[in-house]
Amino acid sequence: MRVIKFFVVGESGIGKSLLVDTYLWKLHFGYAYHDHQIHGRRYHIQLKEISQIDDLDEAIISSRAGAEVRIYFNCFNVSIYQTFQMACDKWLKNILDKDPGCNIYLLGLLPDLTSRKLFKWRKNVNRNDCLNLCNNYDNLHYMKCSSLRVQSVREVFDFVLRSVLYN
């Protein structure tokens, strides 16, 4: 059985924990390690949430021995532009330096907040900014996900698994 490891990385307070909790508890009953079946093949899925660069370094080193496939969700909050800048300047740079050629998904979290009046005064992350960044890297892709909607979380994980395994 192939091992697939997801690293959910990004700054604190952007919605990573909600994404992981929704995936694990609402879709997989709290199992951090579980099997996933796509087209009749079974895969062992592992998730690790990371908020510190030092933890990222350790996780990359330890995963090279066990995981056949490593997937990074480089997360940011679409309603706070500064989190997108951190995802680019801090997290993306470190991932590419330490694990070149890996699968990276720039994942915009909390898109449902951008429509609320409370957040209208903030500079939201523009979809074109994300796509322009992705055009500079072959292994970087952009997606948006609402952790409040179970179906959105399921679709993101399933799409990424299919993309990585079958493309």
Contacts in CASP RR format, 6 or more apart in sequence:
PFRMAT RR
TARGET T0000
AUTHOR 0000-0000-0000
METHOD contacts of the structure
MODEL  1
MRVIKFFVVGESGIGKSLLVDTYLWKLHFGYAYHDHQIHGRRYHIQLKEI
SQIDDLDEAIISSRAGAEVRIYFNCFNVSIYQTFQMACDKWLKNILDKDP
GCNIYLLGLLPDLTSRKLFKWRKNVNRNDCLNLCNNYDNLHYMKCSSLRV
QSVREVFDFVLRSVLYN
1 35 0 8 1.000
1 42 0 8 1.000
1 43 0 8 1.000
1 44 0 8 1.000
2 41 0 8 1.000
2 43 0 8 1.000
2 44 0 8 1.000
2 68 0 8 1.000
2 69 0 8 1.000
3 43 0 8 1.000
3 44 0 8 1.000
3 46 0 8 1.000
3 66 0 8 1.000
3 67 0 8 1.000
3 68 0 8 1.000
3 69 0 8 1.000
4 36 0 8 1.000
4 43 0 8 1.000
4 44 0 8 1.000
4 45 0 8 1.000
4 46 0 8 1.000
4 67 0 8 1.000
4 68 0 8 1.000
4 69 0 8 1.000
4 70 0 8 1.000
4 71 0 8 1.000
4 161 0 8 1.000
4 164 0 8 1.000
4 165 0 8 1.000
5 46 0 8 1.000
5 47 0 8 1.000
5 48 0 8 1.000
5 63 0 8 1.000
5 66 0 8 1.000
5 67 0 8 1.000
5 69 0 8 1.000
5 70 0 8 1.000
5 71 0 8 1.000
6 45 0 8 1.000
6 46 0 8 1.000
6 47 0 8 1.000
6 48 0 8 1.000
6 71 0 8 1.000
6 72 0 8 1.000
6 73 0 8 1.000
6 157 0 8 1.000
7 48 0 8 1.000
7 50 0 8 1.000
7 56 0 8 1.000
7 59 0 8 1.000
7 60 0 8 1.000
7 63 0 8 1.000
7 70 0 8 1.000
7 71 0 8 1.000
7 72 0 8 1.000
7 73 0 8 1.000
8 16 0 8 1.000
8 19 0 8 1.000
8 20 0 8 1.000
8 47 0 8 1.000
8 48 0 8 1.000
8 49 0 8 1.000
8 50 0 8 1.000
8 73 0 8 1.000
8 75 0 8 1.000
9 16 0 8 1.000
9 49 0 8 1.000
9 50 0 8 1.000
9 51 0 8 1.000
9 56 0 8 1.000
9 72 0 8 1.000
9 73 0 8 1.000
9 74 0 8 1.000
9 75 0 8 1.000
9 91 0 8 1.000
9 95 0 8 1.000
10 16 0 8 1.000
10 50 0 8 1.000
10 51 0 8 1.000
10 74 0 8 1.000
10 75 0 8 1.000
10 76 0 8 1.000
10 83 0 8 1.000
10 86 0 8 1.000
10 87 0 8 1.000
10 91 0 8 1.000
11 51 0 8 1.000
11 76 0 8 1.000
11 83 0 8 1.000
11 86 0 8 1.000
11 87 0 8 1.000
12 51 0 8 1.000
13 77 0 8 1.000
14 75 0 8 1.000
14 76 0 8 1.000
14 77 0 8 1.000
14 80 0 8 1.000
14 83 0 8 1.000
14 109 0 8 1.000
14 110 0 8 1.000
15 75 0 8 1.000
15 77 0 8 1.000
15 109 0 8 1.000
15 110 0 8 1.000
15 147 0 8 1.000
16 49 0 8 1.000
16 51 0 8 1.000
16 73 0 8 1.000
16 75 0 8 1.000
16 109 0 8 1.000
17 49 0 8 1.000
18 109 0 8 1.000
18 147 0 8 1.000
18 148 0 8 1.000
19 73 0 8 1.000
19 75 0 8 1.000
19 107 0 8 1.000
19 109 0 8 1.000
19 145 0 8 1.000
19 147 0 8 1.000
19 153 0 8 1.000
20 47 0 8 1.000
20 49 0 8 1.000
21 147 0 8 1.000
22 147 0 8 1.000
22 148 0 8 1.000
22 150 0 8 1.000
22 153 0 8 1.000
23 47 0 8 1.000
23 153 0 8 1.000
23 154 0 8 1.000
23 157 0 8 1.000
24 30 0 8 1.000
24 31 0 8 1.000
24 32 0 8 1.000
24 47 0 8 1.000
26 150 0 8 1.000
26 153 0 8 1.000
27 150 0 8 1.000
27 153 0 8 1.000
27 154 0 8 1.000
27 157 0 8 1.000
28 34 0 8 1.000
32 46 0 8 1.000
32 47 0 8 1.000
33 44 0 8 1.000
33 45 0 8 1.000
33 46 0 8 1.000
34 44 0 8 1.000
34 45 0 8 1.000
35 42 0 8 1.000
35 43 0 8 1.000
35 44 0 8 1.000
35 45 0 8 1.000
36 42 0 8 1.000
36 43 0 8 1.000
36 44 0 8 1.000
36 45 0 8 1.000
36 161 0 8 1.000
37 43 0 8 1.000
38 158 0 8 1.000
38 161 0 8 1.000
38 162 0 8 1.000
38 165 0 8 1.000
38 166 0 8 1.000
39 166 0 8 1.000
41 165 0 8 1.000
43 161 0 8 1.000
43 165 0 8 1.000
46 67 0 8 1.000
48 59 0 8 1.000
50 56 0 8 1.000
50 59 0 8 1.000
53 90 0 8 1.000
53 91 0 8 1.000
53 94 0 8 1.000
56 91 0 8 1.000
56 94 0 8 1.000
56 95 0 8 1.000
56 98 0 8 1.000
57 94 0 8 1.000
57 98 0 8 1.000
60 70 0 8 1.000
60 98 0 8 1.000
60 99 0 8 1.000
63 70 0 8 1.000
69 103 0 8 1.000
69 164 0 8 1.000
69 165 0 8 1.000
70 99 0 8 1.000
70 102 0 8 1.000
70 103 0 8 1.000
71 102 0 8 1.000
71 103 0 8 1.000
71 104 0 8 1.000
71 105 0 8 1.000
71 160 0 8 1.000
71 164 0 8 1.000
72 95 0 8 1.000
72 99 0 8 1.000
72 102 0 8 1.000
72 103 0 8 1.000
72 104 0 8 1.000
72 105 0 8 1.000
73 105 0 8 1.000
73 107 0 8 1.000
74 87 0 8 1.000
74 91 0 8 1.000
74 92 0 8 1.000
74 95 0 8 1.000
74 104 0 8 1.000
74 105 0 8 1.000
74 106 0 8 1.000
74 107 0 8 1.000
75 87 0 8 1.000
75 107 0 8 1.000
75 108 0 8 1.000
75 109 0 8 1.000
76 83 0 8 1.000
76 84 0 8 1.000
76 86 0 8 1.000
76 87 0 8 1.000
76 106 0 8 1.000
76 107 0 8 1.000
76 108 0 8 1.000
76 109 0 8 1.000
76 125 0 8 1.000
77 83 0 8 1.000
77 108 0 8 1.000
77 109 0 8 1.000
77 110 0 8 1.000
77 113 0 8 1.000
78 84 0 8 1.000
78 108 0 8 1.000
78 109 0 8 1.000
78 110 0 8 1.000
78 111 0 8 1.000
78 113 0 8 1.000
78 114 0 8 1.000
78 124 0 8 1.000
78 125 0 8 1.000
78 144 0 8 1.000
79 110 0 8 1.000
79 113 0 8 1.000
79 114 0 8 1.000
79 119 0 8 1.000
79 122 0 8 1.000
79 124 0 8 1.000
79 125 0 8 1.000
80 122 0 8 1.000
80 125 0 8 1.000
81 122 0 8 1.000
81 123 0 8 1.000
81 124 0 8 1.000
81 125 0 8 1.000
83 125 0 8 1.000
84 125 0 8 1.000
84 129 0 8 1.000
84 130 0 8 1.000
87 106 0 8 1.000
88 133 0 8 1.000
92 104 0 8 1.000
92 106 0 8 1.000
92 133 0 8 1.000
92 140 0 8 1.000
95 102 0 8 1.000
95 104 0 8 1.000
96 104 0 8 1.000
96 137 0 8 1.000
101 139 0 8 1.000
102 139 0 8 1.000
103 139 0 8 1.000
103 160 0 8 1.000
103 163 0 8 1.000
103 164 0 8 1.000
104 137 0 8 1.000
104 139 0 8 1.000
104 140 0 8 1.000
104 141 0 8 1.000
105 140 0 8 1.000
105 141 0 8 1.000
105 142 0 8 1.000
105 143 0 8 1.000
105 160 0 8 1.000
106 130 0 8 1.000
106 133 0 8 1.000
106 134 0 8 1.000
106 140 0 8 1.000
106 141 0 8 1.000
106 142 0 8 1.000
106 143 0 8 1.000
107 143 0 8 1.000
107 144 0 8 1.000
107 145 0 8 1.000
107 156 0 8 1.000
108 125 0 8 1.000
108 130 0 8 1.000
108 142 0 8 1.000
108 143 0 8 1.000
108 144 0 8 1.000
108 145 0 8 1.000
109 144 0 8 1.000
109 145 0 8 1.000
109 146 0 8 1.000
109 147 0 8 1.000
110 146 0 8 1.000
110 147 0 8 1.000
111 144 0 8 1.000
111 145 0 8 1.000
111 146 0 8 1.000
112 146 0 8 1.000
112 148 0 8 1.000
112 149 0 8 1.000
113 119 0 8 1.000
114 124 0 8 1.000
127 142 0 8 1.000
127 144 0 8 1.000
130 142 0 8 1.000
131 142 0 8 1.000
133 140 0 8 1.000
133 142 0 8 1.000
134 140 0 8 1.000
134 141 0 8 1.000
134 142 0 8 1.000
141 163 0 8 1.000
143 156 0 8 1.000
143 159 0 8 1.000
143 160 0 8 1.000
145 152 0 8 1.000
145 153 0 8 1.000
145 155 0 8 1.000
145 156 0 8 1.000
146 152 0 8 1.000
146 153 0 8 1.000
147 153 0 8 1.000
END
